Amino acid sequence: MGKYDFVENVFAEFGVRVFFDSVAMKPGKPTVFGQRGKTFVFGLPGNPVSTIVAFRMFVAPVIRSLLKAAKTDAGRLRACLEAPAKCDSARTAIVPALVRFEDRSYRIRTAPWKGSSDLAGLARANALVVIPQADGALQAGDWVEFFPLEST
């Protein structure tokens, strides 16, 4: 919890039952989810890319479910990695990427970006690639999951 993070105190003041207050995801670790009565509440991270990733992974599926949408998941697809991608041993990474369709399959590589505050880096991407929690790195030719950014 950062110096200016008041979510925990506000949730407690309003009687929100917190189910989790962090996730093993990068960016987006300080995501909070709780419930007060029949109302679901979220606390999203402060950095813009973290906020967008956390919203996409947690909030949007809940909204789709509450609306009784036919499809409630985040729309994962698979692609062949074009360049190595470093894994994090502590958390799954969901990072901006560039994806294209060629020879009957998707090809993907991570986009240049400087971390969870780099909104311009995200703006240059057209997908979010999932780099699994693991030691070492993924290699070119490995298959990964991704989320297109064009649709929600």
Steps between C-alpha positions, in 0.01 A plus 500: 500500500646833390515826693187636327304174484180541699308206353554265794377759753199603290398138440524432876300815583217392269498136611636349180600136536834472317558171318849586379727804513777400259550270205805321360482708183735758351394773456205518734612336824309733737156414355231471770166323476221496755129504557256701707156344502418425138750755366842398368781751549847524350807697590718537191871590490601861442731469200310519171619175339441315829149644517418398143637147545321449834175636356528269200581192710261548794240775462388447140420128549291582810309767307439260210382233745262741676361599161452130424715528187545182301877539522641607837870416464762746382538346151838327513665392175827316429801623304852392414763710674739670255772596751605384847306639796634500856280334762457611860529226762254676733218622272329450167569799275235642269682753285440708188575314179486522125305221332442425133334220307721318250503149347175397673619588852568795724859620552581715803783689667509722805474871423757750619377649826645630825268348757159556653509880470584493126162573343669602172659154481159340541354730233750360247387141573204310356496215753592391851720189510499263797850408615453219753650499847819295463876507533697590188350612173269395221670446167408602146264234369331440838123538506344759730156633577402858423206740517431725201458865598264589217197345668389450859 
